[in-house]
Amino acid sequence: PSVFLLHPFSGLITSDGTIPQEYQERIQMIRGVLDIHEIDMYSAHEREEFGKALMRPEELTPLDNRTAKNADLLIAFPDSDGVHVELGWGSQMGKNMILFLHTQKKVYSIRRRP
């Protein structure tokens, strides 16, 4: 199985060119849990070294769309416009999704039936 992690990115980049350590640690913690269960995880944050190797939109958008298409599950922290776009892709593709909504302290799972 494979997961595409949807998490705010460009809006979190600080003056040092990376996202704050707490977000890096969150992504690494999710990676660790999925690795234990032998679930592949794709993360644009890791691909782009948490901000040190940012890709241009015309490069990353088709790549992320393809990744969403190939993933079995989308795990999302929908706190940015970019994540909302990716959730739209996932919805259109009929993907199973887990949404972590910080402000409401709730987790929602959207499960598609065949």
N, C-alpha and C positions, 0 to 999 in steps of 0.2 A: 504493500500500500504506500501511497505518497500523499503528502500534505503540502499545500502552498500557504505560507504564512503571510497574511495581509496585515500590515502594521504601518502607522504613520512613519514617514521618513524625512522627506526634504524639509518639511516645516519644523523638524526637531533639530536640524543641524545648527550647531553653535559656532561661535567665532573661531574655534580651533579646527573647524571643518568636519567634525564628526557628531554623531548623536550622543546625548548624555549617557554616561556609564550605566545608569539604572535601566535604560531601555536596552542597551547592549546586553546586560545581564539577564533581562527578561527573555530576550530572544535566545540567548545561549542556554537558559534553563529549559525553555520549551524544546530546543534541539536535544538536550540531554535526556529529557523524558521520552521523546520520540525515538531516540537512538536505542534506549533500553528495550523498547518494544519492536525494534527493527523496522521502524517506519521512516521512510525517506522524507526529508523536509527540504523544501526549496524556500530560500529567503533572499530577496533582493538586497537586503541589508548586508548579509554575509558576502554576497557576490560583489557588492560595491564597497566592501571593507568598512562598513558602518559610516560611510561618507567620504572616505579617503580616495575612492576610485569611482566617483559618480559617472554614470552613463548619461548620454543625451536622451531626451524624450523619444526622438525618432528611432533610437536603438532599443531602449528598454521597453517601450510600449508593446511592440509586436512580440518581444521575448516573453514579457509577463503574461500577455494574452495566451500565447501558446502554452506556457506553463500552467495557467489556470485550466486550460482545456485538457491537459494531460494529467492533472492531479485528481486523486480520488476524493479529496476533502479539502475545503478551504477553512482555515482558522483565521478569524478576523478580529481586530481591534479597530472598530469603525469610527475613528476620531479624525479623519482627514478626507479631503475631497478625493485624493487618489485611491484610498481604500474604498470609498463609495463607488467609484468607477469600477474597480475590480469586483466588488460585490454585485454590481449590475451585470458584469460579464458572467459571473458564477450563476446568477439567477437565470439569465438567458440560456446558459448551458445546462441547466437542471442539476447543478452540483449540490452535494450535501455541504452544509456550512455550520460552523460553530461561531457564534458572535459573543465576544466579551465586551459588555457595556459597563464601563467603569462607573459612570455617574449614578447609575441605578442599582449598582451592586447585584446585577443579575447576569446570568449566562443563558443565552438562547441557542437552541439547536434547531436548524432547519433541515429536515430530512425529507428527501424526495422519494417518492414511491414509484416503482417501475410501472 
